[in-house]
Amino acid sequence: MNAVPLMLAEINSLLREDFVRLFGGLFEHSPWVAESTWSKQPFASLEKLHEAFCQTVLDAGEEKQLALIRAHPDLVGRAALAGALTRESTNEQARAGLNQLTPEEIETFKRSNAAYREKFGFPFVICARLNKKDAILNGFRIRLNHSREQEIRTALEEIFKIAELRLRDLTHD
C-alpha cells in the first residue's frame, strides 16, 4: 500500500526529461504524450496520471491522434515477423498468442490488416493483452463495418487500454 504513494511522490517530483524517459514508451513511438502531460502534475493517483495522458491525446487534435494511431504496428505484420517491434509490443502480441500462428493464420492476419488499412488509412489497433487470436480476428470483422470516425475513437480507446497496462507494469511489482 505504501509503494503507490511513494511512487506518486517520485512521479510528481520528476524533471521533464526523466518523466519522458520513464513514460515516453506508454504510447507507441509517441513520447510527445509524456512531454505534454508532464506539466499537469501533481497527479493525485495513478488513475489520474493515466487520465491526464489520455486527455493530452484527446486535446491534441485529429492530426496528432492519427499520427499516434499510425505509430502502432500491424498485428502479426512485417515488423512482428522480422522481430522489429518494441519490447512492449512484442510481449503484448506474444501474450495474445500471436507469436504461435500457423502459416494460414498469418495470411488471415495479413489480409485483415490490408483490408483495414485500405479502408481507414491506419493500422488496426487493439489491446492484444486483453484479447486472444480469435477475439482479435473477430474484432477485424466487426470493426471493418465502422465509420472512420468510429474507428478513430475505438483505436484511441484501445491505445488508452494499452497505455494503462504499460503504466501498471512500470508502477506495480
Phi, psi and omega per residue, in radians:
M1 nan -0.656 -3.132
N2 -1.261 -0.380 -3.087
A3 -1.124 -0.652 -3.103
V4 -1.166 -0.894 3.105
P5 -1.054 -0.659 3.106
L6 -1.112 -0.760 3.126
M7 -1.117 -0.722 3.112
L8 -1.086 -0.743 3.104
A9 -1.055 -0.718 3.109
E10 -1.151 -0.761 3.137
I11 -1.057 -0.809 -3.079
N12 -1.211 -0.239 3.131
S13 -1.824 0.027 -3.113
L14 -1.186 2.454 2.960
L15 -1.225 2.745 -3.082
R16 -0.910 -0.846 -3.073
E17 -1.127 -0.610 3.102
D18 -1.257 -0.669 3.096
F19 -1.066 -0.789 -3.131
V20 -1.187 -0.682 3.110
R21 -1.075 -0.728 -3.108
L22 -1.281 -0.756 -2.987
F23 -1.918 -0.004 -3.103
G24 -1.085 -0.421 -3.138
G25 -1.573 -0.011 3.127
L26 -1.095 -0.625 3.129
F27 -1.960 2.061 -2.983
E28 -0.786 2.044 3.078
H29 0.863 0.597 -3.072
S30 -2.411 1.125 3.139
P31 -1.101 -0.246 3.113
W32 -1.016 -0.493 3.140
V33 -1.140 -0.824 3.110
A34 -1.145 -0.742 3.135
E35 -0.994 -0.766 -3.110
S36 -1.324 -0.415 -3.086
T37 -1.505 -0.443 -3.069
W38 -0.880 -0.740 -3.056
S39 -1.219 -0.135 -3.131
K40 -1.521 0.006 3.132
Q41 -1.243 2.757 0.149
P42 -1.407 2.650 3.121
F43 -1.782 2.307 -3.065
A44 -1.318 -0.397 -3.113
S45 -2.826 2.963 3.064
L46 -1.131 -0.585 3.090
E47 -1.102 -0.737 3.115
K48 -1.177 -0.592 3.061
L49 -1.090 -0.836 3.122
H50 -1.059 -0.761 3.109
E51 -1.049 -0.689 3.134
A52 -1.126 -0.727 3.072
F53 -1.036 -0.832 -3.108
C54 -1.110 -0.713 3.132
Q55 -1.139 -0.623 3.058
T56 -0.998 -0.782 3.132
V57 -1.151 -0.797 -3.108
L58 -1.100 -0.589 -3.135
D59 -1.431 -0.165 -3.002
A60 -1.311 -0.336 -3.097
G61 1.614 2.813 -3.006
E62 -1.094 -0.658 -3.107
E63 -1.045 -0.838 3.131
K64 -1.223 -0.617 3.093
Q65 -1.083 -0.766 3.103
L66 -1.132 -0.661 3.082
A67 -1.088 -0.696 3.093
L68 -1.107 -0.803 3.121
I69 -1.073 -0.767 -3.107
R70 -1.204 -0.303 3.103
A71 -1.267 -0.224 -3.133
H72 -1.447 2.513 3.133
P73 -1.388 2.730 2.968
D74 -1.144 2.477 3.043
L75 -1.201 2.233 -3.116
V76 1.009 0.559 -3.136
G77 -1.541 -2.982 -3.112
R78 -0.955 -0.780 -3.102
A79 -1.100 -0.730 3.135
A80 -1.134 -0.785 -3.103
L81 -1.192 -0.459 3.126
A82 -1.590 -0.044 -3.120
G83 1.263 0.509 -3.046
A84 -1.878 0.289 3.114
L85 -1.396 2.860 2.977
T86 -1.106 2.779 3.111
R87 -0.973 -0.752 -3.113
E88 -1.086 -0.839 -3.127
S89 -1.119 -0.694 3.102
T90 -1.029 -0.845 -3.138
N91 -1.117 -0.717 -3.110
E92 -1.161 -0.736 3.109
Q93 -1.174 -0.625 3.103
A94 -1.140 -0.720 3.129
R95 -1.068 -0.503 3.113
A96 -1.470 -0.043 3.138
G97 1.441 0.247 -3.074
L98 -1.383 -0.064 3.080
N99 -1.664 0.077 -3.104
Q100 -2.258 0.803 -3.086
L101 -1.677 2.672 3.028
T102 -1.337 2.842 3.072
P103 -0.981 -0.638 3.121
E104 -1.150 -0.710 3.118
E105 -1.160 -0.667 3.087
I106 -1.056 -0.757 3.112
E107 -1.109 -0.669 3.091
T108 -1.087 -0.746 3.088
F109 -1.109 -0.748 3.137
K110 -1.051 -0.801 3.129
R111 -1.112 -0.752 -3.135
S112 -1.125 -0.787 3.093
N113 -1.017 -0.779 -3.106
A114 -1.126 -0.779 3.140
A115 -1.102 -0.723 -3.128
Y116 -1.156 -0.842 3.138
R117 -1.070 -0.698 -3.141
E118 -1.107 -0.704 -3.104
K119 -1.306 -0.739 -2.975
F120 -1.876 -0.365 3.129
G121 1.451 0.248 3.082
F122 -2.688 2.875 -3.082
P123 -1.284 2.687 3.026
F124 -1.221 2.124 3.140
V125 -2.030 2.231 3.070
I126 -2.536 2.566 3.110
C127 -1.276 1.663 -3.051
A128 -1.046 -0.568 -3.112
R129 -1.150 -0.383 3.142
L130 -1.762 0.141 -3.100
N131 -2.444 2.822 3.020
K132 -2.053 3.051 -3.042
K133 -0.847 -0.896 -3.063
D134 -1.144 -0.690 3.118
A135 -1.148 -0.649 3.131
I136 -1.177 -0.793 3.112
L137 -1.094 -0.676 3.072
N138 -1.126 -0.653 3.088
G139 -1.033 -0.715 3.065
F140 -0.997 -0.870 -3.073
R141 -1.039 -0.785 -3.121
I142 -1.191 -0.868 -2.993
R143 -1.284 -0.378 3.047
L144 -1.116 -0.287 3.095
N145 -1.542 -0.109 -3.119
H146 -1.332 2.842 2.967
S147 -1.375 2.886 3.112
R148 -1.067 -0.726 3.134
E149 -1.078 -0.759 3.090
Q150 -1.059 -0.708 -3.097
E151 -1.250 -0.603 3.053
I152 -1.080 -0.823 3.113
R153 -1.060 -0.795 -3.118
T154 -1.130 -0.757 3.124
A155 -1.072 -0.743 3.123
L156 -1.129 -0.712 3.090
E157 -1.047 -0.713 3.111
E158 -1.170 -0.706 3.099
I159 -1.081 -0.684 3.120
F160 -1.131 -0.644 3.071
K161 -1.132 -0.774 3.126
I162 -1.037 -0.817 -3.123
A163 -1.103 -0.682 3.127
E164 -1.094 -0.767 3.119
L165 -1.150 -0.693 3.097
R166 -1.152 -0.659 3.086
L167 -1.098 -0.781 3.090
R168 -1.036 -0.704 3.113
D169 -1.023 -0.666 -3.095
L170 -1.364 -0.423 -2.975
T171 -2.008 -0.017 3.101
H172 -2.207 2.663 3.098
D173 -1.281 nan nan
